[in-house]
Amino acid sequence: MAENRKFKLERLIPEPDILYSVIYDGKKKSEFDKLFDHWDDPYWLHKFFTANLADLKNDAWGGITISNAVRDTRKQAKEMKRTILNIANGESKDFKYLSDYFKPLTDGKIGKFEWDKGKGLLSHNWLRIYAIRCSKNTYVITGGGIKLTRDMSPPHLKAELLKLKQAEDYLRSGDDEQIDLCNLDD
């Protein structure tokens, strides 16, 4: 991954101005759309779980098979996407604000440009959406992943941390009029 990836922001819902996703240069889809396409693709998921079989076989996942992991992931992804979009559209019964759903990725950093994660709500909870919190209810989705380990050491998760860092640096730079949304106060 390039050190200074360029991107633009795509609004994920028409109004209000609260949920965006990164679209990297040269890509046609936002990170949000790409994630949910992957997480709904049985072939992509089978390949992922086969490549990460040792992590999937961890006792934490209760001996789940690859085919059940694929099935559970697709179910969890549908619910996760519906939940996020319902919150953003003000239609959620369970969450009033996106900040009620997204939680800090690391302890101790609360506020503007906080790195946050959204987690699936089902029992085998390995899906993660990573986002920059610009204000109480304004988020920029930078990516996501399937987290089968306790930490972020697998290469696909380290790449997500780098994307968060690059997006934060870009949003802090003020180099683009499109990023005014992140200059909002809570």
C-alpha positions in Angstrom: 0.0 0.0 0.0 1.3 3.4 -0.9 2.4 5.6 1.9 0.2 8.6 0.9 -2.8 7.1 -0.8 -5.2 9.7 -2.3 -8.9 9.4 -2.0 -12.2 11.2 -2.1 -15.1 10.9 0.1 -18.5 9.5 -0.9 -21.6 10.4 1.1 -23.4 7.1 2.0 -26.8 8.6 2.6 -28.4 11.7 1.0 -29.1 13.6 4.2 -28.0 14.4 6.9 -24.3 14.9 6.3 -23.1 12.3 8.8 -21.8 9.1 7.0 -19.1 9.0 4.4 -16.7 6.4 3.0 -13.3 6.7 1.4 -12.9 5.9 -2.3 -9.3 5.4 -3.1 -7.9 6.8 -6.4 -8.3 4.3 -9.2 -11.1 2.4 -7.4 -14.8 2.6 -8.4 -16.3 1.5 -5.1 -16.1 3.0 -1.6 -14.5 1.0 1.1 -18.0 0.6 2.7 -19.4 -1.0 -0.5 -16.3 -3.0 -1.2 -16.4 -4.5 2.3 -20.0 -5.5 2.1 -19.5 -7.0 -1.4 -16.7 -9.1 -0.1 -18.6 -10.1 3.0 -21.6 -11.3 0.9 -19.4 -13.2 -1.6 -19.2 -16.9 -0.6 -16.2 -17.5 -2.8 -14.2 -14.5 -1.4 -15.1 -15.6 2.2 -14.2 -19.2 1.6 -10.8 -18.1 0.2 -10.3 -15.8 3.2 -11.2 -18.4 5.9 -9.1 -21.1 4.1 -6.1 -18.7 4.1 -6.7 -17.9 7.8 -7.7 -21.3 8.9 -5.3 -21.4 11.9 -6.9 -18.3 13.3 -10.4 -19.6 12.6 -9.6 -22.8 14.5 -8.9 -20.8 17.7 -10.9 -22.0 20.6 -12.7 -18.6 20.8 -14.6 -19.6 17.6 -15.9 -22.9 19.0 -14.5 -25.1 16.2 -16.6 -23.5 13.5 -16.2 -24.9 10.0 -15.4 -22.8 7.0 -18.8 -23.3 5.5 -20.5 -22.2 8.8 -18.1 -19.2 9.0 -19.1 -18.2 5.5 -22.8 -18.5 6.3 -22.5 -16.6 9.6 -20.4 -13.9 8.1 -22.9 -13.2 5.3 -25.7 -13.1 7.9 -23.7 -10.8 10.2 -22.7 -8.5 7.4 -26.3 -8.0 6.3 -27.3 -7.1 9.8 -24.3 -4.8 10.3 -24.9 -2.9 7.1 -28.6 -2.5 7.9 -27.8 -1.3 11.4 -25.3 1.3 10.3 -27.6 2.7 7.5 -30.6 2.7 9.8 -28.7 4.7 12.4 -27.5 7.1 9.8 -31.0 7.6 8.5 -32.5 8.0 12.0 -34.5 4.8 11.7 -32.8 2.7 14.3 -34.7 1.5 17.4 -31.5 0.5 19.2 -29.0 3.4 18.5 -29.7 7.1 18.3 -26.3 8.2 17.1 -23.5 6.6 15.1 -21.4 7.2 18.2 -23.7 4.8 20.1 -22.7 2.0 17.6 -19.0 2.9 16.9 -16.6 2.5 19.7 -13.0 3.8 20.1 -10.5 1.4 18.6 -8.0 2.2 21.4 -8.6 3.4 24.9 -7.8 6.9 25.9 -8.5 8.8 22.7 -11.9 10.3 22.6 -13.0 13.2 20.4 -12.4 14.6 16.9 -10.4 12.2 14.6 -10.9 9.3 17.0 -10.3 5.9 15.4 -13.4 3.9 15.9 -14.7 0.4 15.1 -18.1 -0.9 14.5 -18.7 -4.6 15.4 -21.2 -7.1 14.3 -24.0 -7.8 16.8 -24.1 -11.7 16.4 -22.3 -14.2 18.6 -19.4 -14.9 16.2 -18.5 -11.3 16.1 -15.5 -10.9 13.9 -16.5 -8.3 11.4 -15.1 -4.8 11.9 -15.8 -1.5 10.2 -13.0 1.1 10.8 -13.9 4.8 10.7 -12.6 8.2 11.7 -15.0 10.1 14.0 -15.1 13.7 12.9 -17.8 14.8 15.4 -20.4 13.1 17.6 -22.4 11.8 14.6 -20.1 12.3 11.6 -18.0 9.3 10.5 -15.7 8.5 7.6 -15.4 4.8 6.9 -11.9 3.9 5.9 -12.1 0.2 5.6 -12.7 -2.9 7.7 -11.8 -6.5 8.1 -12.5 -9.9 9.6 -10.7 -10.0 12.9 -10.1 -13.6 14.1 -7.3 -12.7 16.5 -7.1 -10.7 19.7 -4.8 -8.1 18.2 -4.3 -6.3 14.9 -1.1 -8.2 14.0 -2.3 -10.0 10.9 -1.2 -8.2 7.7 -4.8 -7.5 6.5 -5.5 -5.8 9.8 -2.2 -3.9 9.9 -3.2 -2.5 6.4 -6.5 -1.2 8.0 -4.5 0.6 10.7 -2.4 2.3 8.0 -5.5 3.3 6.1 -6.9 4.9 9.3 -3.6 6.8 9.8 -3.5 8.0 6.2 -7.1 9.2 6.3 -6.6 11.0 9.6 -3.5 12.8 8.2 -5.4 13.8 5.1 -8.5 15.0 7.1 -6.2 17.0 9.4 -4.4 18.6 6.5 -7.3 20.7 5.4 -6.0 20.4 1.8 -9.4 19.7 0.3 -12.6 21.7 0.6 -14.5 18.4 0.7 -13.2 17.7 4.2 -14.9 20.6 5.8 -17.3 18.1 7.4 -14.5 17.2 9.8 -14.1 20.7 11.0 -17.4 20.6 12.7 -17.6 21.0 16.5 -19.5 18.5 18.6 
